[in-house]
Amino acid sequence: MDFGFTQEQEMWRTMLQDFTEKEAGREYTRDCDLEKRFPQELWDAGVKQGFLGLLIPEEYGGMGSDAIMYAIFMECLAKYSYEMASVFSVPMFCAMNIVEHGTDQQKERYLPPFIKGEQRFSIAITEPEAGSDASAVACMAEDKGDHFLLNGQKQFSTAAHLPGNIIMMAVRTDKDVVPARNGISVLLVPNDAPGIEVKRLPLIVRRAVGTCSIFCGDAKIPKENLIGELNGGWRVLIGHLELERLAGSAPNVGEAQCCLDDAVEYAKTRVQFGRPIGKQQGISHMLADLQAQLDAVRLLVYRSAWMITQKIPCRREVSMAKLLAGEVFYAIATAAMQTFGGYAFLPESDVERHWRMAKLFTIGGGTSQIQRLIIAREMGL
Ligand SMILES: Cc1cc2nc3c(=O)[nH]c(=O)nc-3n(C[C@H](O)[C@H](O)[C@H](O)COP(=O)(O)OP(=O)(O)OC[C@H]3O[C@@H](n4cnc5c(N)ncnc54)[C@H](O)[C@@H]3O)c2cc1C
């Protein structure tokens, strides 16, 4: 058994740590959040480095790397905020649906421009009436011969509004079939297609990248935009969820560690009652407990990444990593808020940003309750 990274992984990590300080540093991250500004400079720098091709096979111009390299990427880039990692990770795992389920023509058409940063992807599964129960999607794609006619609404689609974005949309193509998940398909929907309206939502999280509602009104989407088989969308979405859940847990480790380190530094320097607050057991043991929990989460995350890399089914393991990564990050952010006292509420502390983001991780990409449900089912309950 070996808990260390290989030399290649270690070099990747060191390079990414340097890149993060330079291109996605503390103040830049804070400014993008406060100004609700997309980190375009970071995107440009990352595209130049070829990050978007990390998981794409070499024959399409990518690096053909694996889930462990992806997890390292997420952990490093998310140091000051998950948002900075999600700039790349969301389109990256969407592009993997094309790699795994696309036709040769789709791969040739979409992957090379994606790697060059000329095209982005976002994912739209959630709807007003279909949240945790993703199989209830009702956004209707009627078969009209050479195209689908799209009508309905999508909710909370991250980065759907960005220029050159193609929305990977879960739609209903059979409304009578039982179970309902067998009537879902996945379509590539350009966000500027006639009949598609994308509106940014005023959320307290994801303020830099943005999250949107999407309204589809008689939008004509060509048949060639179908990913995978007609009514075979559930398979595409489930395959995608393992990587999405890894993308929803590896960055927590990076951001939670930064948040905890900041709390430790503050506890060392903030003096009350004649000594640093970190010398009070009420503070020090609280932070020590959380460091122990975070180390355990990190092991769960990298075990999931390893299992995905080895192509070992890991529904249970990736759900355990996602569950604890969200809950432990939220516990850390809450403890950091407590440690910083009133100063926690100032944006300059960075703690309130971590706190907002940590809460999202217990909800987005499958809530903590849904992860427990999956784990329990896998346990035979
Ligand atoms: C900032 C942000 C970005 C997002 N980005 C995307 C995106 O890019 N693409 C996308 O498709 N979606 C996205 N989402 C949607 C996200 O995945 C959903 O919000 C999430 O899956 C929960 O769905 P819901 O909000 O409808 O909550 P609901 O499903 O209505 O759940 C409400 C509460 O009930 C609980 N609950 C529901 N069912 C059960 C059950 N069976 N047992 C126990 N408890 C249950 C939930 O855990 C939760 O606590 C995003 C959300 C946010 C906030």
PDBQT file of the ligand as one rigid body, heavy atoms in Angstrom, charges set to zero:
ROOT
HETATM    1  C1  LIG A 401     -25.315  27.297  -6.748  1.00  0.00    +0.000 C 
HETATM    2  C2  LIG A 401     -25.953  26.092  -7.348  1.00  0.00    +0.000 A 
HETATM    3  C3  LIG A 401     -25.458  25.583  -8.530  1.00  0.00    +0.000 A 
HETATM    4  C4  LIG A 401     -26.074  24.489  -9.150  1.00  0.00    +0.000 A 
HETATM    5  N1  LIG A 401     -25.621  24.066 -10.368  1.00  0.00    +0.000 NA
HETATM    6  C5  LIG A 401     -26.319  23.119 -11.037  1.00  0.00    +0.000 A 
HETATM    7  C6  LIG A 401     -25.984  22.778 -12.386  1.00  0.00    +0.000 A 
HETATM    8  O1  LIG A 401     -25.016  23.298 -12.964  1.00  0.00    +0.000 OA
HETATM    9  N2  LIG A 401     -26.766  21.878 -13.031  1.00  0.00    +0.000 N 
HETATM   10  C7  LIG A 401     -27.846  21.278 -12.437  1.00  0.00    +0.000 A 
HETATM   11  O2  LIG A 401     -28.515  20.469 -13.077  1.00  0.00    +0.000 OA
HETATM   12  N3  LIG A 401     -28.178  21.568 -11.153  1.00  0.00    +0.000 NA
HETATM   13  C8  LIG A 401     -27.455  22.478 -10.450  1.00  0.00    +0.000 A 
HETATM   14  N4  LIG A 401     -27.813  22.807  -9.158  1.00  0.00    +0.000 N 
HETATM   15  C9  LIG A 401     -28.981  22.171  -8.564  1.00  0.00    +0.000 C 
HETATM   16  C10 LIG A 401     -28.672  21.238  -7.413  1.00  0.00    +0.000 C 
HETATM   17  O3  LIG A 401     -28.053  20.065  -7.879  1.00  0.00    +0.000 OA
HETATM   18  C11 LIG A 401     -30.005  21.003  -6.674  1.00  0.00    +0.000 C 
HETATM   19  O4  LIG A 401     -30.298  22.208  -5.986  1.00  0.00    +0.000 OA
HETATM   20  C12 LIG A 401     -29.947  19.832  -5.736  1.00  0.00    +0.000 C 
HETATM   21  O5  LIG A 401     -29.822  18.626  -6.449  1.00  0.00    +0.000 OA
HETATM   22  C13 LIG A 401     -31.193  19.754  -4.845  1.00  0.00    +0.000 C 
HETATM   23  O6  LIG A 401     -32.384  19.926  -5.556  1.00  0.00    +0.000 OA
HETATM   24  P1  LIG A 401     -33.456  21.003  -5.020  1.00  0.00    +0.000 P 
HETATM   25  O7  LIG A 401     -32.748  22.278  -4.807  1.00  0.00    +0.000 OA
HETATM   26  O8  LIG A 401     -34.622  21.001  -5.940  1.00  0.00    +0.000 OA
HETATM   27  O9  LIG A 401     -33.901  20.474  -3.592  1.00  0.00    +0.000 OA
HETATM   28  P2  LIG A 401     -35.018  19.356  -3.267  1.00  0.00    +0.000 P 
HETATM   29  O10 LIG A 401     -34.792  18.135  -4.056  1.00  0.00    +0.000 OA
HETATM   30  O11 LIG A 401     -36.360  19.994  -3.319  1.00  0.00    +0.000 OA
HETATM   31  O12 LIG A 401     -34.659  19.036  -1.761  1.00  0.00    +0.000 OA
HETATM   32  C14 LIG A 401     -35.039  19.875  -0.670  1.00  0.00    +0.000 C 
HETATM   33  C15 LIG A 401     -34.617  19.173   0.618  1.00  0.00    +0.000 C 
HETATM   34  O13 LIG A 401     -35.299  17.917   0.738  1.00  0.00    +0.000 OA
HETATM   35  C16 LIG A 401     -34.359  16.877   0.903  1.00  0.00    +0.000 C 
HETATM   36  N5  LIG A 401     -34.836  15.650   0.254  1.00  0.00    +0.000 N 
HETATM   37  C17 LIG A 401     -35.301  15.509  -1.020  1.00  0.00    +0.000 A 
HETATM   38  N6  LIG A 401     -35.600  14.225  -1.268  1.00  0.00    +0.000 NA
HETATM   39  C18 LIG A 401     -35.290  13.531  -0.142  1.00  0.00    +0.000 A 
HETATM   40  C19 LIG A 401     -35.338  12.158   0.232  1.00  0.00    +0.000 A 
HETATM   41  N7  LIG A 401     -35.764  11.216  -0.608  1.00  0.00    +0.000 N 
HETATM   42  N8  LIG A 401     -34.944  11.811   1.477  1.00  0.00    +0.000 NA
HETATM   43  C20 LIG A 401     -34.504  12.749   2.353  1.00  0.00    +0.000 A 
HETATM   44  N9  LIG A 401     -34.422  14.057   2.058  1.00  0.00    +0.000 NA
HETATM   45  C21 LIG A 401     -34.802  14.446   0.827  1.00  0.00    +0.000 A 
HETATM   46  C22 LIG A 401     -33.079  17.388   0.254  1.00  0.00    +0.000 C 
HETATM   47  O14 LIG A 401     -31.934  16.717   0.734  1.00  0.00    +0.000 OA
HETATM   48  C23 LIG A 401     -33.119  18.849   0.645  1.00  0.00    +0.000 C 
HETATM   49  O15 LIG A 401     -32.619  18.996   1.936  1.00  0.00    +0.000 OA
HETATM   50  C24 LIG A 401     -27.182  23.870  -8.522  1.00  0.00    +0.000 A 
HETATM   51  C25 LIG A 401     -27.659  24.365  -7.301  1.00  0.00    +0.000 A 
HETATM   52  C26 LIG A 401     -27.069  25.461  -6.719  1.00  0.00    +0.000 A 
HETATM   53  C27 LIG A 401     -27.631  25.994  -5.425  1.00  0.00    +0.000 C 
ENDROOT
TORSDOF 0
